[in-house]
Protein backbone atom coordinates (compact mmCIF):
# COMPACT_ATOMS: atom_id res chain seq x y z
CA UNK A 1 0.00 0.00 0.00
CA UNK A 2 1.36 3.41 -0.98
CA UNK A 3 1.91 6.10 1.64
CA UNK A 4 0.16 9.37 0.70
CA UNK A 5 2.20 12.55 0.28
CA UNK A 6 1.50 14.93 3.17
CA UNK A 7 0.93 18.57 2.10
CA UNK A 8 3.27 20.56 4.38
CA UNK A 9 4.67 24.10 4.38
CA UNK A 10 7.79 25.69 5.80
CA UNK A 11 6.99 26.71 9.38
CA UNK A 12 4.59 23.82 10.14
CA UNK A 13 5.24 21.96 13.40
CA UNK A 14 4.60 18.23 13.06
CA UNK A 15 4.67 15.10 15.21
CA UNK A 16 6.66 12.11 13.97
CA UNK A 17 6.40 8.44 14.90
CA UNK A 18 9.47 8.02 17.11
CA UNK A 19 10.84 10.59 19.57
CA UNK A 20 14.23 12.21 19.09
CA UNK A 21 16.89 11.10 21.63
CA UNK A 22 16.31 14.38 23.52
CA UNK A 23 12.76 13.15 24.28
CA UNK A 24 10.50 15.21 22.01
CA UNK A 25 8.78 14.11 18.80
CA UNK A 26 7.83 17.63 17.66
CA UNK A 27 9.64 19.04 14.62
CA UNK A 28 9.46 22.33 12.70
CA UNK A 29 9.73 22.08 8.92
CA UNK A 30 12.43 24.45 7.63
CA UNK A 31 13.02 23.11 4.09
CA UNK A 32 10.87 21.34 1.51
CA UNK A 33 11.99 19.49 -1.60
CA UNK A 34 13.09 15.95 -2.38
CA UNK A 35 14.30 15.98 1.23
CA UNK A 36 12.44 17.56 4.15
CA UNK A 37 14.51 19.70 6.53
CA UNK A 38 13.41 19.42 10.15
CA UNK A 39 14.41 21.24 13.33
CA UNK A 40 13.86 19.49 16.68
CA UNK A 41 11.69 21.60 19.00
CA UNK A 42 13.43 20.13 22.06
CA UNK A 43 17.15 20.57 21.41
CA UNK A 44 17.31 22.53 18.11
CA UNK A 45 19.09 19.79 16.16
CA UNK A 46 18.53 19.92 12.40
CA UNK A 47 18.05 16.78 10.31
CA UNK A 48 17.10 15.95 6.73
CA UNK A 49 14.72 13.12 5.83
CA UNK A 50 13.96 11.86 2.34
CA UNK A 51 10.39 12.78 1.41
CA UNK A 52 9.28 9.12 1.39
CA UNK A 53 10.70 8.55 4.89
CA UNK A 54 9.04 11.73 6.22
CA UNK A 55 5.65 10.68 4.82
CA UNK A 56 5.98 7.24 6.43
CA UNK A 57 6.91 8.68 9.88
CA UNK A 58 4.38 11.55 9.87
CA UNK A 59 1.72 11.30 12.61
CA UNK A 60 0.02 14.70 12.61
CA UNK A 61 0.21 18.47 12.78
CA UNK A 62 0.77 20.33 16.03
CA UNK A 63 0.65 23.80 14.48
CA UNK A 64 0.24 24.94 10.88
CA UNK A 65 2.35 27.78 9.47
CA UNK A 66 -0.82 29.78 8.59
CA UNK A 67 -2.01 29.79 12.24
CA UNK A 68 1.21 31.29 13.62
CA UNK A 69 1.12 34.24 11.15
CA UNK A 70 -2.43 35.22 12.08
CA UNK A 71 -1.84 35.28 15.83
PQR file with spaces between the fields and no chain letter, atoms N, CA, C, O and H, PARSE charges and radii, in Angstrom:
ATOM       1  N    UNK     1       0.840   -1.183    0.000 -0.4000 1.5000
ATOM       2  CA   UNK     1       0.000    0.000    0.000 -0.0000 2.0000
ATOM       3  C    UNK     1       0.883    1.243    0.000  0.5500 1.7000
ATOM       4  O    UNK     1       1.836    1.332    0.774 -0.5500 1.4000
ATOM       5  N    UNK     2       0.570    2.185   -0.853 -0.4000 1.5000
ATOM       6  CA   UNK     2       1.361    3.405   -0.982 -0.0000 2.0000
ATOM       7  C    UNK     2       1.045    4.376    0.158  0.5500 1.7000
ATOM       8  O    UNK     2      -0.093    4.471    0.618 -0.5500 1.4000
ATOM       9  H    UNK     2      -0.204    2.113   -1.481  0.4000 1.0000
ATOM      10  N    UNK     3       2.072    5.087    0.595 -0.4000 1.5000
ATOM      11  CA   UNK     3       1.910    6.105    1.641 -0.0000 2.0000
ATOM      12  C    UNK     3       1.588    7.426    0.952  0.5500 1.7000
ATOM      13  O    UNK     3       2.320    7.837    0.051 -0.5500 1.4000
ATOM      14  H    UNK     3       2.997    5.010    0.221  0.4000 1.0000
ATOM      15  N    UNK     4       0.505    8.106    1.355 -0.4000 1.5000
ATOM      16  CA   UNK     4       0.157    9.372    0.700 -0.0000 2.0000
ATOM      17  C    UNK     4       1.165   10.477    1.011  0.5500 1.7000
ATOM      18  O    UNK     4       1.785   10.480    2.075 -0.5500 1.4000
ATOM      19  H    UNK     4      -0.089    7.773    2.087  0.4000 1.0000
ATOM      20  N    UNK     5       1.322   11.408    0.083 -0.4000 1.5000
ATOM      21  CA   UNK     5       2.204   12.554    0.280 -0.0000 2.0000
ATOM      22  C    UNK     5       1.475   13.575    1.149  0.5500 1.7000
ATOM      23  O    UNK     5       0.356   13.981    0.833 -0.5500 1.4000
ATOM      24  H    UNK     5       0.819   11.406   -0.781  0.4000 1.0000
ATOM      25  N    UNK     6       2.107   13.984    2.234 -0.4000 1.5000
ATOM      26  CA   UNK     6       1.504   14.927    3.174 -0.0000 2.0000
ATOM      27  C    UNK     6       1.772   16.355    2.684  0.5500 1.7000
ATOM      28  O    UNK     6       2.926   16.714    2.455 -0.5500 1.4000
ATOM      29  H    UNK     6       3.015   13.654    2.491  0.4000 1.0000
ATOM      30  N    UNK     7       0.719   17.179    2.519 -0.4000 1.5000
ATOM      31  CA   UNK     7       0.930   18.574    2.098 -0.0000 2.0000
ATOM      32  C    UNK     7       1.408   19.424    3.275  0.5500 1.7000
ATOM      33  O    UNK     7       0.620   19.758    4.160 -0.5500 1.4000
ATOM      34  H    UNK     7      -0.219   16.887    2.705  0.4000 1.0000
ATOM      35  N    UNK     8       2.695   19.774    3.288 -0.4000 1.5000
ATOM      36  CA   UNK     8       3.274   20.558    4.383 -0.0000 2.0000
ATOM      37  C    UNK     8       3.857   21.854    3.838  0.5500 1.7000
ATOM      38  O    UNK     8       4.108   21.980    2.640 -0.5500 1.4000
ATOM      39  H    UNK     8       3.335   19.503    2.570  0.4000 1.0000
ATOM      40  N    UNK     9       4.069   22.815    4.734 -0.4000 1.5000
ATOM      41  CA   UNK     9       4.667   24.102    4.382 -0.0000 2.0000
ATOM      42  C    UNK     9       5.812   24.388    5.344  0.5500 1.7000
ATOM      43  O    UNK     9       5.862   23.845    6.448 -0.5500 1.4000
ATOM      44  H    UNK     9       3.865   22.712    5.707  0.4000 1.0000
ATOM      45  N    UNK    10       6.724   25.241    4.914 -0.4000 1.5000
ATOM      46  CA   UNK    10       7.793   25.690    5.799 -0.0000 2.0000
ATOM      47  C    UNK    10       7.138   26.428    6.969  0.5500 1.7000
ATOM      48  O    UNK    10       6.277   27.284    6.769 -0.5500 1.4000
ATOM      49  H    UNK    10       6.683   25.682    4.018  0.4000 1.0000
ATOM      50  N    UNK    11       7.550   26.089    8.177 -0.4000 1.5000
ATOM      51  CA   UNK    11       6.985   26.706    9.377 -0.0000 2.0000
ATOM      52  C    UNK    11       5.991   25.821   10.109  0.5500 1.7000
ATOM      53  O    UNK    11       5.667   26.094   11.265 -0.5500 1.4000
ATOM      54  H    UNK    11       8.250   25.393    8.339  0.4000 1.0000
ATOM      55  N    UNK    12       5.491   24.756    9.460 -0.4000 1.5000
ATOM      56  CA   UNK    12       4.589   23.818   10.140 -0.0000 2.0000
ATOM      57  C    UNK    12       5.355   23.088   11.238  0.5500 1.7000
ATOM      58  O    UNK    12       6.544   22.806   11.091 -0.5500 1.4000
ATOM      59  H    UNK    12       5.754   24.534    8.521  0.4000 1.0000
ATOM      60  N    UNK    13       4.673   22.786   12.333 -0.4000 1.5000
ATOM      61  CA   UNK    13       5.243   21.958   13.396 -0.0000 2.0000
ATOM      62  C    UNK    13       4.474   20.647   13.366  0.5500 1.7000
ATOM      63  O    UNK    13       3.247   20.629   13.459 -0.5500 1.4000
ATOM      64  H    UNK    13       3.707   23.016   12.452  0.4000 1.0000
ATOM      65  N    UNK    14       5.219   19.539   13.232 -0.4000 1.5000
ATOM      66  CA   UNK    14       4.603   18.226   13.061 -0.0000 2.0000
ATOM      67  C    UNK    14       5.068   17.259   14.142  0.5500 1.7000
ATOM      68  O    UNK    14       6.077   17.479   14.813 -0.5500 1.4000
ATOM      69  H    UNK    14       6.216   19.553   13.156  0.4000 1.0000
ATOM      70  N    UNK    15       4.304   16.186   14.288 -0.4000 1.5000
ATOM      71  CA   UNK    15       4.667   15.102   15.207 -0.0000 2.0000
ATOM      72  C    UNK    15       5.068   13.911   14.347  0.5500 1.7000
ATOM      73  O    UNK    15       4.366   13.553   13.401 -0.5500 1.4000
ATOM      74  H    UNK    15       3.484   16.007   13.743  0.4000 1.0000
ATOM      75  N    UNK    16       6.204   13.299   14.685 -0.4000 1.5000
ATOM      76  CA   UNK    16       6.661   12.111   13.972 -0.0000 2.0000
ATOM      77  C    UNK    16       6.515   10.878   14.858  0.5500 1.7000
ATOM      78  O    UNK    16       6.283   10.986   16.062 -0.5500 1.4000
ATOM      79  H    UNK    16       6.774   13.590   15.453  0.4000 1.0000
ATOM      80  N    UNK    17       6.652    9.716   14.248 -0.4000 1.5000
ATOM      81  CA   UNK    17       6.399    8.443   14.902 -0.0000 2.0000
ATOM      82  C    UNK    17       7.264    8.206   16.144  0.5500 1.7000
ATOM      83  O    UNK    17       6.739    7.933   17.223 -0.5500 1.4000
ATOM      84  H    UNK    17       6.840    9.628   13.270  0.4000 1.0000
ATOM      85  N    UNK    18       8.568    8.308   15.994 -0.4000 1.5000
ATOM      86  CA   UNK    18       9.473    8.021   17.113 -0.0000 2.0000
ATOM      87  C    UNK    18      10.039    9.319   17.681  0.5500 1.7000
ATOM      88  O    UNK    18      10.292   10.262   16.931 -0.5500 1.4000
ATOM      89  H    UNK    18       8.994    8.530   15.117  0.4000 1.0000
ATOM      90  N    UNK    19      10.239    9.378   18.995 -0.4000 1.5000
ATOM      91  CA   UNK    19      10.836   10.594   19.568 -0.0000 2.0000
ATOM      92  C    UNK    19      12.325   10.701   19.253  0.5500 1.7000
ATOM      93  O    UNK    19      13.005    9.697   19.038 -0.5500 1.4000
ATOM      94  H    UNK    19      10.034    8.612   19.604  0.4000 1.0000
ATOM      95  N    UNK    20      12.810   11.930   19.231 -0.4000 1.5000
ATOM      96  CA   UNK    20      14.233   12.214   19.087 -0.0000 2.0000
ATOM      97  C    UNK    20      14.922   11.783   20.389  0.5500 1.7000
ATOM      98  O    UNK    20      14.253   11.719   21.421 -0.5500 1.4000
ATOM      99  H    UNK    20      12.257   12.745   19.405  0.4000 1.0000
ATOM     100  N    UNK    21      16.201   11.491   20.386 -0.4000 1.5000
ATOM     101  CA   UNK    21      16.886   11.095   21.626 -0.0000 2.0000
ATOM     102  C    UNK    21      16.756   12.113   22.772  0.5500 1.7000
ATOM     103  O    UNK    21      16.905   11.745   23.937 -0.5500 1.4000
ATOM     104  H    UNK    21      16.744   11.543   19.548  0.4000 1.0000
ATOM     105  N    UNK    22      16.480   13.384   22.455 -0.4000 1.5000
ATOM     106  CA   UNK    22      16.309   14.380   23.525 -0.0000 2.0000
ATOM     107  C    UNK    22      14.950   14.228   24.216  0.5500 1.7000
ATOM     108  O    UNK    22      14.730   14.821   25.273 -0.5500 1.4000
ATOM     109  H    UNK    22      16.359   13.684   21.509  0.4000 1.0000
ATOM     110  N    UNK    23      14.031   13.435   23.629 -0.4000 1.5000
ATOM     111  CA   UNK    23      12.760   13.149   24.280 -0.0000 2.0000
ATOM     112  C    UNK    23      11.523   13.721   23.620  0.5500 1.7000
ATOM     113  O    UNK    23      10.412   13.336   23.981 -0.5500 1.4000
ATOM     114  H    UNK    23      14.210   12.954   22.771  0.4000 1.0000
ATOM     115  N    UNK    24      11.675   14.629   22.663 -0.4000 1.5000
ATOM     116  CA   UNK    24      10.498   15.205   22.010 -0.0000 2.0000
ATOM     117  C    UNK    24      10.287   14.575   20.634  0.5500 1.7000
ATOM     118  O    UNK    24      11.235   14.092   20.014 -0.5500 1.4000
ATOM     119  H    UNK    24      12.578   14.942   22.370  0.4000 1.0000
ATOM     120  N    UNK    25       9.043   14.583   20.164 -0.4000 1.5000
ATOM     121  CA   UNK    25       8.776   14.108   18.801 -0.0000 2.0000
ATOM     122  C    UNK    25       8.097   15.213   17.997  0.5500 1.7000
ATOM     123  O    UNK    25       7.343   14.935   17.064 -0.5500 1.4000
ATOM     124  H    UNK    25       8.273   14.975   20.667  0.4000 1.0000
ATOM     125  N    UNK    26       8.366   16.469   18.360 -0.4000 1.5000
ATOM     126  CA   UNK    26       7.832   17.632   17.655 -0.0000 2.0000
ATOM     127  C    UNK    26       8.954   18.270   16.837  0.5500 1.7000
ATOM     128  O    UNK    26      10.050   18.516   17.340 -0.5500 1.4000
ATOM     129  H    UNK    26       8.979   16.696   19.117  0.4000 1.0000
ATOM     130  N    UNK    27       8.649   18.532   15.555 -0.4000 1.5000
ATOM     131  CA   UNK    27       9.636   19.043   14.622 -0.0000 2.0000
ATOM     132  C    UNK    27       9.051   20.190   13.817  0.5500 1.7000
ATOM     133  O    UNK    27       7.887   20.144   13.421 -0.5500 1.4000
ATOM     134  H    UNK    27       7.758   18.332   15.147  0.4000 1.0000
ATOM     135  N    UNK    28       9.861   21.230   13.571 -0.4000 1.5000
ATOM     136  CA   UNK    28       9.457   22.330   12.697 -0.0000 2.0000
ATOM     137  C    UNK    28      10.061   22.095   11.322  0.5500 1.7000
ATOM     138  O    UNK    28      11.242   21.769   11.206 -0.5500 1.4000
ATOM     139  H    UNK    28      10.807   21.268   13.893  0.4000 1.0000
ATOM     140  N    UNK    29       9.260   22.259   10.291 -0.4000 1.5000
ATOM     141  CA   UNK    29       9.732   22.081    8.917 -0.0000 2.0000
ATOM     142  C    UNK    29      10.431   23.366    8.486  0.5500 1.7000
ATOM     143  O    UNK    29       9.840   24.445    8.533 -0.5500 1.4000
ATOM     144  H    UNK    29       8.301   22.524   10.386  0.4000 1.0000
ATOM     145  N    UNK    30      11.701   23.248    8.062 -0.4000 1.5000
ATOM     146  CA   UNK    30      12.428   24.449    7.631 -0.0000 2.0000
ATOM     147  C    UNK    30      12.927   24.359    6.186  0.5500 1.7000
ATOM     148  O    UNK    30      13.564   25.289    5.692 -0.5500 1.4000
ATOM     149  H    UNK    30      12.181   22.372    8.024  0.4000 1.0000
ATOM     150  N    UNK    31      12.642   23.243    5.506 -0.4000 1.5000
ATOM     151  CA   UNK    31      13.021   23.105    4.093 -0.0000 2.0000
ATOM     152  C    UNK    31      12.138   22.045    3.453  0.5500 1.7000
ATOM     153  O    UNK    31      11.852   21.016    4.066 -0.5500 1.4000
ATOM     154  H    UNK    31      12.124   22.487    5.906  0.4000 1.0000
ATOM     155  N    UNK    32      11.707   22.296    2.222 -0.4000 1.5000
ATOM     156  CA   UNK    32      10.872   21.338    1.507 -0.0000 2.0000
ATOM     157  C    UNK    32      11.466   21.111    0.122  0.5500 1.7000
ATOM     158  O    UNK    32      11.891   22.053   -0.547 -0.5500 1.4000
ATOM     159  H    UNK    32      11.940   23.132    1.724  0.4000 1.0000
ATOM     160  N    UNK    33      11.490   19.874   -0.288 -0.4000 1.5000
ATOM     161  CA   UNK    33      11.990   19.489   -1.602 -0.0000 2.0000
ATOM     162  C    UNK    33      11.976   17.981   -1.681  0.5500 1.7000
ATOM     163  O    UNK    33      11.076   17.337   -1.142 -0.5500 1.4000
ATOM     164  H    UNK    33      11.145   19.109    0.256  0.4000 1.0000
ATOM     165  N    UNK    34      12.972   17.405   -2.354 -0.4000 1.5000
ATOM     166  CA   UNK    34      13.087   15.948   -2.382 -0.0000 2.0000
ATOM     167  C    UNK    34      13.370   15.436   -0.972  0.5500 1.7000
ATOM     168  O    UNK    34      12.962   14.333   -0.607 -0.5500 1.4000
ATOM     169  H    UNK    34      13.703   17.928   -2.792  0.4000 1.0000
ATOM     170  N    UNK    35      14.073   16.250   -0.185 -0.4000 1.5000
ATOM     171  CA   UNK    35      14.303   15.979    1.231 -0.0000 2.0000
ATOM     172  C    UNK    35      13.544   17.019    2.041  0.5500 1.7000
ATOM     173  O    UNK    35      13.339   18.143    1.583 -0.5500 1.4000
ATOM     174  H    UNK    35      14.405   17.146   -0.481  0.4000 1.0000
ATOM     175  N    UNK    36      13.126   16.643    3.244 -0.4000 1.5000
ATOM     176  CA   UNK    36      12.442   17.559    4.150 -0.0000 2.0000
ATOM     177  C    UNK    36      13.422   17.927    5.257  0.5500 1.7000
ATOM     178  O    UNK    36      13.958   17.048    5.932 -0.5500 1.4000
ATOM     179  H    UNK    36      13.292   15.729    3.616  0.4000 1.0000
ATOM     180  N    UNK    37      13.656   19.226    5.445 -0.4000 1.5000
ATOM     181  CA   UNK    37      14.511   19.704    6.527 -0.0000 2.0000
ATOM     182  C    UNK    37      13.673   19.908    7.772  0.5500 1.7000
ATOM     183  O    UNK    37      12.624   20.551    7.726 -0.5500 1.4000
ATOM     184  H    UNK    37      13.221   19.940    4.897  0.4000 1.0000
ATOM     185  N    UNK    38      14.140   19.354    8.897 -0.4000 1.5000
ATOM     186  CA   UNK    38      13.407   19.425   10.153 -0.0000 2.0000
ATOM     187  C    UNK    38      14.293   19.967   11.264  0.5500 1.7000
ATOM     188  O    UNK    38      15.493   19.696   11.300 -0.5500 1.4000
ATOM     189  H    UNK    38      14.992   18.832    8.935  0.4000 1.0000
ATOM     190  N    UNK    39      13.698   20.730   12.167 -0.4000 1.5000
ATOM     191  CA   UNK    39      14.408   21.240   13.335 -0.0000 2.0000
ATOM     192  C    UNK    39      13.697   20.721   14.579  0.5500 1.7000
ATOM     193  O    UNK    39      12.497   20.940   14.744 -0.5500 1.4000
ATOM     194  H    UNK    39      12.723   20.950   12.137  0.4000 1.0000
ATOM     195  N    UNK    40      14.430   20.034   15.455 -0.4000 1.5000
ATOM     196  CA   UNK    40      13.860   19.489   16.678 -0.0000 2.0000
ATOM     197  C    UNK    40      13.424   20.640   17.590  0.5500 1.7000
ATOM     198  O    UNK    40      14.181   21.588   17.801 -0.5500 1.4000
ATOM     199  H    UNK    40      15.405   19.857   15.320  0.4000 1.0000
ATOM     200  N    UNK    41      12.205   20.558   18.127 -0.4000 1.5000
ATOM     201  CA   UNK    41      11.685   21.603   19.000 -0.0000 2.0000
ATOM     202  C    UNK    41      12.209   21.463   20.422  0.5500 1.7000
ATOM     203  O    UNK    41      12.023   22.365   21.239 -0.5500 1.4000
ATOM     204  H    UNK    41      11.589   19.789   17.956  0.4000 1.0000
ATOM     205  N    UNK    42      12.866   20.335   20.733 -0.4000 1.5000
ATOM     206  CA   UNK    42      13.430   20.134   22.065 -0.0000 2.0000
ATOM     207  C    UNK    42      14.847   20.663   22.184  0.5500 1.7000
ATOM     208  O    UNK    42      15.146   21.447   23.084 -0.5500 1.4000
ATOM     209  H    UNK    42      13.017   19.602   20.069  0.4000 1.0000
ATOM     210  N    UNK    43      15.725   20.238   21.275 -0.4000 1.5000
ATOM     211  CA   UNK    43      17.147   20.574   21.409 -0.0000 2.0000
ATOM     212  C    UNK    43      17.670   21.460   20.274  0.5500 1.7000
ATOM     213  O    UNK    43      18.791   21.960   20.362 -0.5500 1.4000
ATOM     214  H    UNK    43      15.482   19.601   20.544  0.4000 1.0000
ATOM     215  N    UNK    44      16.884   21.667   19.212 -0.4000 1.5000
ATOM     216  CA   UNK    44      17.310   22.529   18.113 -0.0000 2.0000
ATOM     217  C    UNK    44      18.114   21.833   17.034  0.5500 1.7000
ATOM     218  O    UNK    44      18.539   22.480   16.078 -0.5500 1.4000
ATOM     219  H    UNK    44      15.973   21.261   19.140  0.4000 1.0000
ATOM     220  N    UNK    45      18.332   20.545   17.158 -0.4000 1.5000
ATOM     221  CA   UNK    45      19.093   19.788   16.161 -0.0000 2.0000
ATOM     222  C    UNK    45      18.368   19.811   14.816  0.5500 1.7000
ATOM     223  O    UNK    45      17.140   19.731   14.770 -0.5500 1.4000
ATOM     224  H    UNK    45      17.986   20.019   17.935  0.4000 1.0000
ATOM     225  N    UNK    46      19.116   19.918   13.733 -0.4000 1.5000
ATOM     226  CA   UNK    46      18.534   19.918   12.396 -0.0000 2.0000
ATOM     227  C    UNK    46      18.870   18.605   11.711  0.5500 1.7000
ATOM     228  O    UNK    46      20.003   18.128   11.774 -0.5500 1.4000
ATOM     229  H    UNK    46      20.114   19.983   13.770  0.4000 1.0000
ATOM     230  N    UNK    47      17.863   18.022   11.050 -0.4000 1.5000
ATOM     231  CA   UNK    47      18.053   16.780   10.305 -0.0000 2.0000
ATOM     232  C    UNK    47      17.342   16.892    8.963  0.5500 1.7000
ATOM     233  O    UNK    47      16.459   17.729    8.776 -0.5500 1.4000
ATOM     234  H    UNK    47      16.942   18.409   10.998  0.4000 1.0000
ATOM     235  N    UNK    48      17.743   16.034    8.038 -0.4000 1.5000
ATOM     236  CA   UNK    48      17.104   15.947    6.726 -0.0000 2.0000
ATOM     237  C    UNK    48      16.562   14.525    6.580  0.5500 1.7000
ATOM     238  O    UNK    48      17.256   13.552    6.876 -0.5500 1.4000
ATOM     239  H    UNK    48      18.460   15.354    8.189  0.4000 1.0000
ATOM     240  N    UNK    49      15.320   14.418    6.122 -0.4000 1.5000
ATOM     241  CA   UNK    49      14.723   13.121    5.834 -0.0000 2.0000
ATOM     242  C    UNK    49      14.305   13.097    4.368  0.5500 1.7000
ATOM     243  O    UNK    49      13.779   14.088    3.861 -0.5500 1.4000
ATOM     244  H    UNK    49      14.757   15.208    5.881  0.4000 1.0000
ATOM     245  N    UNK    50      14.530   11.984    3.682 -0.4000 1.5000
ATOM     246  CA   UNK    50      13.961   11.862    2.335 -0.0000 2.0000
ATOM     247  C    UNK    50      12.441   11.994    2.426  0.5500 1.7000
ATOM     248  O    UNK    50      11.843   11.607    3.430 -0.5500 1.4000
ATOM     249  H    UNK    50      14.958   11.179    4.094  0.4000 1.0000
ATOM     250  N    UNK    51      11.825   12.532    1.392 -0.4000 1.5000
ATOM     251  CA   UNK    51      10.385   12.776    1.412 -0.0000 2.0000
ATOM     252  C    UNK    51       9.606   11.501    1.732  0.5500 1.7000
ATOM     253  O    UNK    51       8.649   11.546    2.505 -0.5500 1.4000
ATOM     254  H    UNK    51      12.311   12.846    0.577  0.4000 1.0000
ATOM     255  N    UNK    52       9.993   10.383    1.158 -0.4000 1.5000
ATOM     256  CA   UNK    52       9.282    9.119    1.395 -0.0000 2.0000
ATOM     257  C    UNK    52       9.371    8.697    2.862  0.5500 1.7000
ATOM     258  O    UNK    52       8.397    8.194    3.422 -0.5500 1.4000
ATOM     259  H    UNK    52      10.771   10.346    0.530  0.4000 1.0000
ATOM     260  N    UNK    53      10.518    8.895    3.478 -0.4000 1.5000
ATOM     261  CA   UNK    53      10.700    8.553    4.893 -0.0000 2.0000
ATOM     262  C    UNK    53       9.872    9.478    5.785  0.5500 1.7000
ATOM     263  O    UNK    53       9.259    9.025    6.752 -0.5500 1.4000
ATOM     264  H    UNK    53      11.310    9.304    3.023  0.4000 1.0000
ATOM     265  N    UNK    54       9.854   10.774    5.461 -0.4000 1.5000
ATOM     266  CA   UNK    54       9.038   11.726    6.216 -0.0000 2.0000
ATOM     267  C    UNK    54       7.563   11.336    6.159  0.5500 1.7000
ATOM     268  O    UNK    54       6.890   11.307    7.189 -0.5500 1.4000
ATOM     269  H    UNK    54      10.351   11.142    4.676  0.4000 1.0000
ATOM     270  N    UNK    55       7.060   11.036    4.966 -0.4000 1.5000
ATOM     271  CA   UNK    55       5.646   10.678    4.817 -0.0000 2.0000
ATOM     272  C    UNK    55       5.299    9.417    5.613  0.5500 1.7000
ATOM     273  O    UNK    55       4.198    9.312    6.155 -0.5500 1.4000
ATOM     274  H    UNK    55       7.607   11.059    4.130  0.4000 1.0000
ATOM     275  N    UNK    56       6.218    8.471    5.686 -0.4000 1.5000
ATOM     276  CA   UNK    56       5.984    7.236    6.432 -0.0000 2.0000
ATOM     277  C    UNK    56       5.954    7.488    7.939  0.5500 1.7000
ATOM     278  O    UNK    56       5.167    6.866    8.652 -0.5500 1.4000
ATOM     279  H    UNK    56       7.112    8.556    5.246  0.4000 1.0000
ATOM     280  N    UNK    57       6.812    8.404    8.437 -0.4000 1.5000
ATOM     281  CA   UNK    57       6.913    8.681    9.878 -0.0000 2.0000
ATOM     282  C    UNK    57       5.906    9.713   10.390  0.5500 1.7000
ATOM     283  O    UNK    57       5.695    9.817   11.598 -0.5500 1.4000
ATOM     284  H    UNK    57       7.451    8.909    7.857  0.4000 1.0000
ATOM     285  N    UNK    58       5.289   10.469    9.497 -0.4000 1.5000
ATOM     286  CA   UNK    58       4.380   11.553    9.867 -0.0000 2.0000
ATOM     287  C    UNK    58       3.182   11.022   10.661  0.5500 1.7000
ATOM     288  O    UNK    58       2.566   10.028   10.275 -0.5500 1.4000
ATOM     289  H    UNK    58       5.460   10.384    8.515  0.4000 1.0000
ATOM     290  N    UNK    59       2.853   11.701   11.785 -0.4000 1.5000
ATOM     291  CA   UNK    59       1.719   11.298   12.612 -0.0000 2.0000
ATOM     292  C    UNK    59       0.682   12.398   12.798  0.5500 1.7000
ATOM     293  O    UNK    59      -0.440   12.110   13.216 -0.5500 1.4000
ATOM     294  H    UNK    59       3.353   12.509   12.098  0.4000 1.0000
ATOM     295  N    UNK    60       1.021   13.651   12.499 -0.4000 1.5000
ATOM     296  CA   UNK    60       0.016   14.701   12.608 -0.0000 2.0000
ATOM     297  C    UNK    60       0.634   16.073   12.762  0.5500 1.7000
ATOM     298  O    UNK    60       1.834   16.220   12.995 -0.5500 1.4000
ATOM     299  H    UNK    60       1.932   13.885   12.159  0.4000 1.0000
ATOM     300  N    UNK    61      -0.226   17.083   12.625 -0.4000 1.5000
ATOM     301  CA   UNK    61       0.213   18.468   12.778 -0.0000 2.0000
ATOM     302  C    UNK    61      -0.002   18.924   14.218  0.5500 1.7000
ATOM     303  O    UNK    61      -1.007   18.581   14.840 -0.5500 1.4000
ATOM     304  H    UNK    61      -1.200   16.964   12.435  0.4000 1.0000
ATOM     305  N    UNK    62       0.935   19.690   14.737 -0.4000 1.5000
ATOM     306  CA   UNK    62       0.775   20.334   16.031 -0.0000 2.0000
ATOM     307  C    UNK    62       0.350   21.772   15.801  0.5500 1.7000
ATOM     308  O    UNK    62      -0.536   22.289   16.482 -0.5500 1.4000
ATOM     309  H    UNK    62       1.752   19.969   14.231  0.4000 1.0000
ATOM     310  N    UNK    63       0.993   22.414   14.830 -0.4000 1.5000
ATOM     311  CA   UNK    63       0.654   23.802   14.479 -0.0000 2.0000
ATOM     312  C    UNK    63       0.947   23.999   12.997  0.5500 1.7000
ATOM     313  O    UNK    63       1.991   23.571   12.505 -0.5500 1.4000
ATOM     314  H    UNK    63       1.713   21.994   14.276  0.4000 1.0000
ATOM     315  N    UNK    64       0.044   24.635   12.299 -0.4000 1.5000
ATOM     316  CA   UNK    64       0.243   24.936   10.882 -0.0000 2.0000
ATOM     317  C    UNK    64       0.894   26.308   10.753  0.5500 1.7000
ATOM     318  O    UNK    64       0.711   27.159   11.623 -0.5500 1.4000
ATOM     319  H    UNK    64      -0.804   24.983   12.699  0.4000 1.0000
ATOM     320  N    UNK    65       1.637   26.530    9.702 -0.4000 1.5000
ATOM     321  CA   UNK    65       2.346   27.784    9.470 -0.0000 2.0000
ATOM     322  C    UNK    65       1.353   28.941    9.357  0.5500 1.7000
ATOM     323  O    UNK    65       1.654   30.039    9.825 -0.5500 1.4000
ATOM     324  H    UNK    65       1.786   25.838    8.996  0.4000 1.0000
ATOM     325  N    UNK    66       0.184   28.734    8.753 -0.4000 1.5000
ATOM     326  CA   UNK    66      -0.818   29.784    8.591 -0.0000 2.0000
ATOM     327  C    UNK    66      -1.334   30.302    9.939  0.5500 1.7000
ATOM     328  O    UNK    66      -1.589   31.498   10.084 -0.5500 1.4000
ATOM     329  H    UNK    66      -0.061   27.842    8.373  0.4000 1.0000
ATOM     330  N    UNK    67      -1.490   29.414   10.922 -0.4000 1.5000
ATOM     331  CA   UNK    67      -2.006   29.792   12.237 -0.0000 2.0000
ATOM     332  C    UNK    67      -1.053   30.729   12.973  0.5500 1.7000
ATOM     333  O    UNK    67      -1.497   31.667   13.635 -0.5500 1.4000
ATOM     334  H    UNK    67      -1.283   28.443   10.805  0.4000 1.0000
ATOM     335  N    UNK    68       0.250   30.485   12.864 -0.4000 1.5000
ATOM     336  CA   UNK    68       1.211   31.293   13.615 -0.0000 2.0000
ATOM     337  C    UNK    68       1.314   32.712   13.049  0.5500 1.7000
ATOM     338  O    UNK    68       1.626   33.639   13.796 -0.5500 1.4000
ATOM     339  H    UNK    68       0.610   29.722   12.327  0.4000 1.0000
ATOM     340  N    UNK    69       1.059   32.908   11.741 -0.4000 1.5000
ATOM     341  CA   UNK    69       1.121   34.245   11.151 -0.0000 2.0000
ATOM     342  C    UNK    69      -0.071   35.101   11.551  0.5500 1.7000
ATOM     343  O    UNK    69       0.063   36.317   11.687 -0.5500 1.4000
ATOM     344  H    UNK    69       0.805   32.155   11.134  0.4000 1.0000
ATOM     345  N    UNK    70      -1.230   34.488   11.739 -0.4000 1.5000
ATOM     346  CA   UNK    70      -2.429   35.218   12.079 -0.0000 2.0000
ATOM     347  C    UNK    70      -2.430   35.703   13.519  0.5500 1.7000
ATOM     348  O    UNK    70      -2.995   36.754   13.819 -0.5500 1.4000
ATOM     349  H    UNK    70      -1.339   33.500   11.629  0.4000 1.0000
ATOM     350  N    UNK    71      -1.807   34.953   14.406 -0.4000 1.5000
ATOM     351  CA   UNK    71      -1.837   35.285   15.835 -0.0000 2.0000
ATOM     352  C    UNK    71      -1.010   36.494   16.180  0.5500 1.7000
ATOM     353  O    UNK    71      -0.946   36.885   17.346 -0.5500 1.4000
ATOM     354  H    UNK    71      -1.348   34.099   14.162  0.4000 1.0000
